[in-house]
């Protein structure tokens, strides 16, 4: 049995119905990752709860989707990790700007694929 180390990236995308920017950026990013990395998956919408600094501690509800993609790299390698973090931060800043969000969560973790 062969194994392959990869890094899974998960991007938590808010769903906004009051702007076309949300759908456009989600469509673009989903296709970008599919073309650049060989595939991407976008979950069905679900409700997230969070405590916002703007809402002063009250709980806010948000419709979100998670876009995930496996990168063919080992994030424990310092060079791979530096490139990955630079790329993910650029995406995070872009999403925060376009979607006008306080923050956008992007997480990554190692996965091992069975071939």
C-alpha positions as a LaTeX table, in Angstrom:
\begin{tabular}{lrrr}
\hline
Residue & $x$ (\AA) & $y$ (\AA) & $z$ (\AA) \\
\hline
Unk1 & 0.00 & 0.00 & 0.00 \\
Unk2 & 1.43 & 3.37 & $-1.05$ \\
Unk3 & 1.01 & 6.55 & 0.98 \\
Unk4 & 1.27 & 10.19 & $-0.04$ \\
Unk5 & 1.76 & 13.16 & 2.32 \\
Unk6 & $-0.33$ & 16.21 & 1.52 \\
Unk7 & $-1.53$ & 19.36 & 3.22 \\
Unk8 & $-5.25$ & 20.04 & 3.44 \\
Unk9 & $-6.28$ & 23.71 & 3.33 \\
Unk10 & $-9.74$ & 24.72 & 4.54 \\
Unk11 & $-11.13$ & 28.20 & 3.86 \\
Unk12 & $-14.22$ & 29.24 & 5.80 \\
Unk13 & $-16.26$ & 31.42 & 3.43 \\
Unk14 & $-19.16$ & 33.56 & 4.63 \\
Unk15 & $-22.23$ & 33.50 & 2.40 \\
Unk16 & $-23.61$ & 36.95 & 1.70 \\
Unk17 & $-26.91$ & 37.39 & $-0.08$ \\
Unk18 & $-26.70$ & 41.19 & $-0.13$ \\
Unk19 & $-23.83$ & 41.31 & $-2.61$ \\
Unk20 & $-22.72$ & 39.53 & $-5.77$ \\
Unk21 & $-19.09$ & 39.74 & $-4.61$ \\
Unk22 & $-19.57$ & 36.78 & $-2.28$ \\
Unk23 & $-20.73$ & 34.40 & $-5.01$ \\
Unk24 & $-18.20$ & 35.73 & $-7.52$ \\
Unk25 & $-15.19$ & 35.36 & $-5.21$ \\
Unk26 & $-16.33$ & 31.93 & $-4.04$ \\
Unk27 & $-16.77$ & 30.73 & $-7.63$ \\
Unk28 & $-13.39$ & 32.18 & $-8.63$ \\
Unk29 & $-11.52$ & 30.68 & $-5.67$ \\
Unk30 & $-13.15$ & 27.26 & $-6.08$ \\
Unk31 & $-12.13$ & 27.16 & $-9.75$ \\
Unk32 & $-8.67$ & 28.61 & $-9.03$ \\
Unk33 & $-7.89$ & 25.86 & $-6.53$ \\
Unk34 & $-9.37$ & 23.17 & $-8.79$ \\
Unk35 & $-7.19$ & 24.25 & $-11.71$ \\
Unk36 & $-4.02$ & 24.95 & $-9.70$ \\
Unk37 & $-4.21$ & 21.98 & $-7.33$ \\
Unk38 & $-6.16$ & 19.36 & $-9.26$ \\
Unk39 & $-9.44$ & 19.69 & $-7.38$ \\
Unk40 & $-11.41$ & 21.47 & $-4.69$ \\
Unk41 & $-14.54$ & 20.80 & $-2.69$ \\
Unk42 & $-17.13$ & 23.31 & $-1.50$ \\
Unk43 & $-19.47$ & 22.19 & 1.28 \\
Unk44 & $-23.17$ & 22.89 & 1.34 \\
Unk45 & $-24.06$ & 25.98 & 3.41 \\
Unk46 & $-24.46$ & 25.68 & 7.15 \\
Unk47 & $-24.85$ & 28.08 & 10.07 \\
Unk48 & $-21.87$ & 29.20 & 12.10 \\
Unk49 & $-21.95$ & 31.11 & 15.36 \\
Unk50 & $-19.28$ & 33.52 & 16.50 \\
Unk51 & $-18.65$ & 36.26 & 18.99 \\
Unk52 & $-17.69$ & 39.45 & 17.22 \\
Unk53 & $-15.68$ & 42.36 & 18.59 \\
Unk54 & $-17.98$ & 44.63 & 16.60 \\
Unk55 & $-21.12$ & 43.12 & 18.17 \\
Unk56 & $-19.52$ & 43.59 & 21.61 \\
Unk57 & $-19.62$ & 40.02 & 22.82 \\
Unk58 & $-23.03$ & 39.01 & 21.54 \\
Unk59 & $-23.30$ & 35.89 & 19.41 \\
Unk60 & $-23.77$ & 36.44 & 15.68 \\
Unk61 & $-25.08$ & 33.88 & 13.19 \\
Unk62 & $-23.47$ & 33.50 & 9.84 \\
Unk63 & $-24.10$ & 31.25 & 6.85 \\
Unk64 & $-20.80$ & 29.72 & 5.77 \\
Unk65 & $-19.29$ & 27.18 & 3.43 \\
Unk66 & $-15.94$ & 25.48 & 3.73 \\
Unk67 & $-13.81$ & 25.27 & 0.63 \\
Unk68 & $-11.11$ & 22.66 & 0.96 \\
Unk69 & $-8.30$ & 21.49 & $-1.22$ \\
Unk70 & $-5.32$ & 19.18 & $-0.80$ \\
Unk71 & $-1.95$ & 20.70 & $-1.66$ \\
Unk72 & 0.77 & 18.35 & $-2.89$ \\
Unk73 & 3.31 & 19.53 & $-0.32$ \\
Unk74 & 4.57 & 18.73 & 3.13 \\
Unk75 & 3.91 & 21.66 & 5.49 \\
Unk76 & 6.53 & 20.34 & 7.91 \\
Unk77 & 9.18 & 21.30 & 5.32 \\
Unk78 & 10.24 & 24.91 & 6.15 \\
Unk79 & 10.43 & 26.02 & 2.50 \\
Unk80 & 7.02 & 24.53 & 1.64 \\
Unk81 & 5.51 & 26.00 & 4.80 \\
Unk82 & 6.81 & 29.52 & 4.07 \\
Unk83 & 5.41 & 29.45 & 0.53 \\
Unk84 & 2.09 & 28.03 & 1.74 \\
Unk85 & 1.68 & 30.65 & 4.48 \\
Unk86 & 2.49 & 33.50 & 2.07 \\
Unk87 & $-0.08$ & 32.20 & $-0.43$ \\
Unk88 & $-2.78$ & 31.62 & 2.20 \\
Unk89 & $-2.27$ & 35.03 & 3.78 \\
Unk90 & $-2.66$ & 36.69 & 0.35 \\
Unk91 & $-5.95$ & 34.84 & $-0.10$ \\
Unk92 & $-7.10$ & 35.77 & 3.43 \\
Unk93 & $-6.36$ & 39.48 & 2.92 \\
Unk94 & $-8.08$ & 39.44 & $-0.49$ \\
Unk95 & $-11.19$ & 37.74 & 0.95 \\
Unk96 & $-11.34$ & 40.12 & 3.94 \\
Unk97 & $-11.13$ & 43.11 & 1.60 \\
Unk98 & $-13.67$ & 41.93 & $-0.99$ \\
Unk99 & $-16.13$ & 40.47 & 1.53 \\
Unk100 & $-15.59$ & 43.26 & 4.09 \\
Unk101 & $-15.07$ & 40.77 & 6.90 \\
Unk102 & $-13.39$ & 41.23 & 10.28 \\
Unk103 & $-11.52$ & 38.01 & 9.69 \\
Unk104 & $-11.52$ & 35.01 & 7.39 \\
Unk105 & $-10.45$ & 31.67 & 8.81 \\
Unk106 & $-8.04$ & 29.58 & 6.82 \\
Unk107 & $-6.60$ & 26.46 & 8.40 \\
Unk108 & $-4.28$ & 23.74 & 7.19 \\
Unk109 & $-3.23$ & 20.35 & 8.47 \\
Unk110 & $-1.30$ & 17.33 & 7.28 \\
Unk111 & $-3.15$ & 14.46 & 5.65 \\
Unk112 & $-1.89$ & 11.15 & 4.37 \\
Unk113 & $-3.54$ & 9.81 & 1.27 \\
Unk114 & $-3.73$ & 6.07 & 0.69 \\
Unk115 & $-2.98$ & 5.22 & $-2.93$ \\
\hline
\end{tabular}
